[in-house]
């Protein structure tokens, strides 16, 4: 890293960010699986309360798995290309709509998820 010169700061931040992502990867995937499996029918405030509060605490205290304190399903399992395509098709620009689309794609028509429409 000593030979990076002016890019050193940016690379150090990238290394730190990747280290954090690596430490919380398992917890984020557990939370993502919970959201995809159980939270389709609930509105945003209930989804946030369950993910950020209840479930994050359970996996941290009972199972000793770290999760990102700012967990977002879009960041955890979202695909930028898909999200841009949905935006072109006119999906509302809110977290519940994007989460619903992620849930729909994750189920791959093996079942019909119950979703709330914002």
Secondary structure as UniProt FT lines:
FT   HELIX           2..7
FT   HELIX           8..38
FT   TURN            40..41
FT   HELIX           44..48
FT   HELIX           49..55
FT   HELIX           56..61
FT   TURN            69..70
FT   HELIX           73..77
FT   HELIX           80..88
FT   TURN            89..90
FT   HELIX           95..107
FT   TURN            108..109
//
